[in-house]
Amino acid sequence: CPCALGLATPTAIMVGTGQSAKRGVYIRNGESLETATHLTAIIFDKTGTITEGKPEVTDFINISQLSNEVLLTHIASAEHNSEHFLALAIVNYAQSKHDFDFKSVKDFKVTAGRGLQTKVGHYQVLIGNQAWLEEQNIDIAELLPHAHKLGLKGKTPVFTAFNGKASAIFGIADQPRESAKHAIAALNQLNIETLMVTGDTSETAHHIAELVGIKTVIAHATPEQKLAEIHRLQDEGGSVGMIGDGINDAPALAAANVGFAIGHGTDIAIESADLTLVNGDISKVAETVELSTYTMKIIKQNLFWAFGYNTVAIPIAAVGKLNPMIASAAMALSSVSVIVNSLRINGK
């Protein structure tokens, strides 16, 4: 009976996805579990992925003629409309410094991976990274030495401009996850290349990468550049994983052979990914790859047993050399053996 052949793959996949869920990794489809065993490279976002996703403003440098209170009120009012991790940190910082009511904003526009611009009161406010403000023809030369010092400490610099003039810079710290270094080491032991591709500055990105053991870093990356890096590695014959949590990561998550989303990330990132790290523990990535490899091993064993059994038993039964009762029992045993073998995945 070919029943065992029909059970060989789905039973193993079902047990594998169930075991993965127990470990805090939600797998959307069995194909992702199968694909994970072939990964040759994994790209990490930085903020909220390698780091804890709990950014905190540690530095605020005002070079404008406006008071700190005026600057922070208007900046917080602009950032209040953003869902970005860093925006929340800036709003919290402003609220910790003084009480204020959020001002209304007009013409609010976000450029993914770059920054935002909006009209707050009498001011045209720009907030974003170095490249984006320079693209808007803002002279930020006075802020660059501060940005360099912040980057060397692993802090993310966020530039601001009011009415076309550089006004202030924030330094935002976000510590690496406790599991990050172990997660990277575990992947390296599996001969999987690890890369960090982030929109952050080169100094900040390399500082964090060094702490967790990532050697290949691409900084100042836009969402399009993250996607391009996925395609480059795939074009070289690689099977690529992507781990991210934000809107900026969604295109890369969707294009990767296997996309891992951080559980507390944005809805669009989770929808774009194949797997979700429910608790945000990136050490589960290596465990998932190992589970995938073991599941594929079980599937091969199931197929070998089921095919071998049918190859031997069917000809014997066809010539009447097999007692019907024994044949029925053997048929049931073949299916049960496949199921029992698949259940071994629970012990992995």
Secondary structure, 3 states (H helix, E strand, C coil): CCHHHHHHHHHHHHHHHHHHHHCCEEECCHHHHHHHCCCCEEEECHHHHHECCCCEEEEEEECCCCCHHHHHHHHHHHHCCCCCHHHHHHHHHHHHHCCCCCCCEEEEEEECCCEEEEEECCEEEEEECHHHHHHCCCCCCCCHHHHHHHHHCCCEEEEEEECCEEEEEEEEECCECCCHHHHHHHHHHCCCEEEEECCCCHHHHHHHHHHHCCCEEECCCCHHHHHHHHHHHHHCCCCEEEEECCHHHHHHHHHCCEEEEECCCCHHHHHHCCEEECCCCCCHHHHHHHHHHHHHHHHHHHHHHHHHHHHHHHHHHHCCCCCHHHHHHHHHHHHHHHHHHHHHHHHC
